Amino acid sequence: MTAHAHAAFVALAFLVPSGALDNGLGRLPPMGYSNWYDTKCDVHASRFLEASDALQKQGLQALGYKYINMDAGAFVRRDPETHRLIPDPRFFGGHDGLPMLIKHLHGKGYFFGMYTDRGANECGPSPGSQTYEDVDAKTFAEWGVDYVKSDDCSATLDYALAMEAYTRMSNALNASGRRIYFDLCGCKDRQDTTPGWERCPRDAGRIANGWRIAGDDFTWDWNASDTSTVLANANVNARMWTFAGPGHWNNPDLIIGKPLVPGGWPAVEACPNIKAWQNVRAGHPFPPYEITEKQTRIQFALWAMMAAPLIISENVRNLSSFALATYSNHEVIA
């Protein structure tokens, strides 16, 4: 199936709800790479240059994997006068390092995704966007950011207040002068077993291009004590298909595989803010974020069948032939 045929099929398969955000973006579910399950808090610019080179050499960029998304941990603080976010110089070599990375990736034909949080902080030690939505949206636009993920790690779980915060960021992005794909995490705490769960994807569709429908899919199996898994997220997403369509997509989280450091976090030398992360996560350690290649292939097929974003989050610099065959399957992608 050609890209044009795929677009026509998607348009027929999903109905666009009235009042849905229409910023011209996300006509198809985004495809690309995220560092989170790969390098975690190691967001050195070199990691993204390596990943972008690998996607090109393996032919994946040409198949549509064009988003290079950076997850949490990029910023150290805000400027006390301008309130603008200050990128961590250990990762980017100075204030201009992150914008230069984005410009370089644009020159290679990629889009760039940035991470923030609707609370005062991200899931780690970096500052969030709470009360600074306009400042951050303008900053992201000036840097050339194409995609913004807004998390909810350090914010109130009150639904009305959450949607107010996400609406402020959505409005700020739309007023920034740059078209930016907006992905929010506000529906992950209101899964399909929660009374009134339909409200969240319906409301999210009015302000965002995508929304997380469940927690991190960091492992494969479901059990009674842990509902944030690949299979659990797939079950939630399967019931929410009516809310997805061109410009607005359910997001059951990233495609998992083999990370750069199998079974654990990067060394302190590679991730200089890891101690701060460990303090934030005291008593709540992160799991290894790794599944088998066969499980990845099943997840990939499920995500494609559900018209979910196909964002690879594994060590793309060293894909096995099996993994590359999974991600480059034309029929599944179409």
Summary of the structure (lengths in Angstrom):
residues: 334
radius of gyration: 18.4
end to end distance: 5.8
largest distance: 52.8
contacts: 1123
relative contact order: 0.17
helix: 37%
strand: 14%
